[in-house]
Amino acid sequence: MERVVAGAKGEQGVGVTPIRGAKGKLHITLSAAEAAAVREAARVEGKSNAAWVASLIRARLNQAPILTATEIQALEAATSQLAGVGRNLNTVVHKLHKTKRWDAESAPLYSLISAVTLVRDKVYAVLAAGAERAKL
């Protein structure tokens, strides 16, 4: 095991302790104000301090958006809504094909398309918000 610490005593620094296997630990030293800011950001996003910092690092390394717990729940709800819309669309299409009234009964399809578009726009808005926070 190797330990590397940057910064002199009393200075802000980073310590990295590689651990055998796929995981490792990262030790950081923050000022009181920085630590308070981390605690507040983690609280707002519904995460522990370590989980918040880890998600920030992972998002930055992967160039991915940073999502809050609320945004993740919103995406899960949107996914559930889209699944329901998909089931409804499947039912409508089967009924229209079975009754051979595809042209006469296409209005429900347009309603479903509108619903899908609304949910899609919400998902894109959540992702855009996360992407904006990922910019450092």
C-alpha positions in Angstrom: 0.0 0.0 0.0 1.3 3.5 -0.9 0.3 6.8 0.6 0.9 10.1 -1.0 0.1 13.4 0.7 0.3 16.8 -1.0 0.7 20.0 0.9 2.5 20.9 4.1 1.0 20.7 7.6 -1.9 23.1 7.8 -2.2 23.5 4.1 -5.0 22.0 1.9 -3.9 18.8 0.4 -4.9 15.5 -1.1 -3.9 12.1 0.0 -4.4 9.0 -2.2 -4.2 5.6 -0.7 -4.4 2.9 -3.4 -6.0 -0.3 -2.2 -5.6 -3.7 -3.8 -8.5 -4.4 -6.2 -10.7 -1.9 -8.1 -11.3 0.6 -5.3 -9.2 3.2 -3.6 -9.5 5.8 -0.9 -9.0 9.5 -1.4 -8.1 11.7 1.6 -8.6 15.5 1.2 -8.0 18.4 3.6 -10.4 21.3 3.2 -10.7 24.7 4.9 -13.7 25.0 7.3 -15.5 27.1 4.7 -14.9 24.5 1.9 -16.0 21.6 4.2 -19.2 23.6 5.1 -19.9 24.1 1.4 -19.4 20.4 0.7 -21.8 19.5 3.5 -24.4 22.0 2.3 -24.1 20.8 -1.4 -24.4 17.2 -0.3 -27.4 18.0 1.9 -29.2 19.8 -0.9 -28.6 16.9 -3.3 -29.7 14.3 -0.7 -26.3 12.6 -0.5 -23.6 12.0 2.1 -20.5 14.2 1.9 -18.4 11.3 0.5 -21.1 10.3 -2.0 -21.4 13.9 -3.2 -17.7 14.3 -3.7 -17.4 10.8 -5.4 -20.2 11.6 -7.8 -18.6 15.0 -8.6 -15.3 13.3 -9.4 -16.9 10.5 -11.4 -19.0 12.9 -13.4 -16.0 15.0 -14.2 -13.8 12.1 -15.1 -16.5 10.6 -17.3 -17.6 14.0 -18.6 -21.1 13.1 -17.5 -23.8 15.3 -15.9 -24.1 15.5 -12.1 -27.6 14.6 -11.0 -29.2 15.2 -7.7 -31.3 12.5 -5.9 -34.4 14.5 -6.8 -33.4 14.6 -10.5 -32.7 10.8 -10.5 -36.2 10.3 -9.0 -37.6 12.5 -11.7 -35.9 10.5 -14.4 -37.2 7.3 -12.9 -40.7 8.7 -12.8 -40.3 9.8 -16.4 -39.2 6.4 -17.4 -42.2 4.9 -15.7 -44.5 7.3 -17.5 -42.9 6.5 -20.9 -43.4 2.8 -20.2 -47.1 3.5 -19.6 -47.3 5.5 -22.8 -45.6 2.7 -24.7 -48.2 0.2 -23.5 -51.0 2.5 -24.4 -49.5 3.1 -27.8 -49.1 -0.7 -28.4 -52.8 -1.3 -27.4 -54.0 1.5 -29.8 -52.0 0.3 -32.7 -53.1 -3.3 -32.3 -56.8 -2.2 -32.0 -56.5 0.0 -35.1 -54.9 -2.8 -37.1 -57.4 -5.4 -35.9 -60.4 -3.2 -36.9 -58.8 -1.9 -40.1 -59.6 1.7 -39.0 -56.1 3.0 -39.0 -56.8 6.3 -40.8 -60.1 7.0 -39.1 -58.8 6.4 -35.6 -55.4 8.1 -35.6 -56.3 10.9 -33.1 -55.3 8.8 -30.0 -51.9 8.4 -31.6 -51.4 12.1 -31.8 -52.3 12.4 -28.1 -49.8 9.8 -27.2 -47.1 11.4 -29.2 -47.8 14.7 -27.4 -47.5 12.9 -24.0 -44.3 11.3 -25.0 -42.9 14.7 -26.2 -43.8 16.3 -22.8 -42.0 13.6 -20.8 -39.1 13.7 -23.2 -38.7 17.4 -22.7 -38.8 17.0 -18.9 -36.0 14.3 -19.1 -33.9 16.6 -21.4 -34.4 19.5 -18.9 -33.1 17.4 -16.0 -30.1 16.2 -18.0 -29.3 19.7 -19.1 -29.4 20.9 -15.5 -27.0 18.2 -14.5 -24.7 18.9 -17.4 -24.6 22.6 -16.5 -23.5 21.7 -12.9 -20.8 19.4 -14.3 -19.1 22.4 -15.9 -16.3 23.5 -13.7 
